Amino acid sequence: MSKNSIVRVSVEQLGCGDSDWAHVDALTDEDIERAIAGDPDSAPPLDADWFRKAELVIPAAKTATSIRVDSDVMGWFKTQGRGWQTRMNAVLRAYAKAHGGVK
């Protein structure tokens, strides 16, 4: 990154934006809960029951390996963009699962 593309801005230059922070500070917990309940895109509340049922899932460690793959197959996966190795692993997992090799 060149130094010409870095722009320094002071806090005073930033300003406060368009948010009405006095209004936000005046909201009660009930106001916030009502707004969340009325928002169809909001996630359900994470209450004590949710945490009681939650299950910690730690992904299995990956094993680094070297395999020989046809260049056209490797090329296709790479053209899919970022995450191609994860997708290739998912294809191998689905095959192994279908044949009783993994859970």
C-alpha positions as CSV (number, residue, x, y, z in Angstrom):
1,M,0.0,0.0,0.0
2,S,1.5,3.4,-0.9
3,K,1.6,6.2,1.6
4,N,-0.4,8.3,-0.8
5,S,-3.5,6.2,-0.2
6,I,-3.4,6.6,3.5
7,V,-5.6,9.4,4.8
8,R,-5.3,10.6,8.4
9,V,-8.4,12.1,10.0
10,S,-8.7,13.6,13.5
11,V,-11.7,12.8,15.8
12,E,-12.9,16.4,15.3
13,Q,-12.9,15.9,11.5
14,L,-14.9,12.7,11.8
15,G,-17.8,14.3,13.7
16,C,-20.7,12.4,15.2
17,G,-22.4,11.2,12.1
18,D,-26.2,11.3,11.8
19,S,-27.0,9.2,14.8
20,D,-29.2,10.7,17.5
21,W,-27.3,9.4,20.5
22,A,-29.5,11.3,23.0
23,H,-32.5,9.3,21.6
24,V,-30.5,6.0,21.9
25,D,-29.4,6.8,25.4
26,A,-33.1,7.5,26.4
27,L,-34.3,4.1,25.2
28,T,-35.4,1.7,28.0
29,D,-34.8,-2.0,28.0
30,E,-38.5,-2.5,27.2
31,D,-38.2,-0.1,24.2
32,I,-35.3,-2.1,22.9
33,E,-37.0,-5.5,23.4
34,R,-40.1,-4.1,21.7
35,A,-38.0,-3.0,18.7
36,I,-36.3,-6.3,18.5
37,A,-39.6,-8.2,18.7
38,G,-41.0,-6.1,15.8
39,D,-38.0,-6.7,13.6
40,P,-38.5,-9.7,11.3
41,D,-34.8,-9.9,10.7
42,S,-33.7,-10.1,14.3
43,A,-32.4,-13.3,15.8
44,P,-34.2,-14.9,18.7
45,P,-33.0,-13.8,22.1
46,L,-30.2,-15.8,23.7
47,D,-31.8,-16.5,27.0
48,A,-30.9,-18.9,29.8
49,D,-32.8,-21.8,28.0
50,W,-30.8,-21.2,24.8
51,F,-27.5,-21.4,26.7
52,R,-28.6,-24.5,28.6
53,K,-29.3,-26.3,25.3
54,A,-26.2,-24.9,23.4
55,E,-23.6,-27.4,22.5
56,L,-19.9,-26.5,22.0
57,V,-18.7,-27.9,18.7
58,I,-14.9,-27.8,18.1
59,P,-14.1,-28.7,14.5
60,A,-11.7,-31.6,14.0
61,A,-8.1,-30.7,13.1
62,K,-7.1,-30.8,9.5
63,T,-4.3,-33.0,8.3
64,A,-1.8,-31.6,5.9
65,T,-1.2,-34.0,3.0
66,S,0.1,-34.2,-0.5
67,I,-2.0,-36.0,-3.1
68,R,-1.9,-36.3,-6.9
69,V,-5.0,-34.8,-8.5
70,D,-5.7,-34.5,-12.3
71,S,-4.7,-31.0,-13.3
72,D,-8.2,-30.3,-14.9
73,V,-9.9,-31.3,-11.6
74,M,-7.6,-29.2,-9.5
75,G,-8.0,-26.3,-12.0
76,W,-11.7,-26.5,-11.8
77,F,-11.7,-26.3,-8.0
78,K,-9.3,-23.4,-8.1
79,T,-11.5,-21.5,-10.5
80,Q,-14.3,-21.6,-7.9
81,G,-12.3,-19.0,-6.0
82,R,-11.4,-18.6,-2.3
83,G,-12.3,-21.6,-0.2
84,W,-11.6,-24.2,-3.0
85,Q,-9.8,-26.5,-0.6
86,T,-12.7,-26.4,1.8
87,R,-15.1,-27.3,-1.0
88,M,-12.8,-30.1,-2.2
89,N,-12.7,-31.5,1.3
90,A,-16.5,-31.3,1.4
91,V,-16.8,-33.3,-1.8
92,L,-14.4,-36.0,-0.4
93,R,-16.3,-36.0,2.9
94,A,-19.6,-36.5,1.1
95,Y,-18.2,-39.4,-0.9
96,A,-16.7,-41.0,2.2
97,K,-19.9,-40.5,4.1
98,A,-22.0,-42.1,1.3
99,H,-19.8,-45.1,1.5
100,G,-19.9,-45.5,5.3
101,G,-16.3,-44.2,5.8
102,V,-17.1,-41.3,8.1
103,K,-19.9,-40.0,10.2
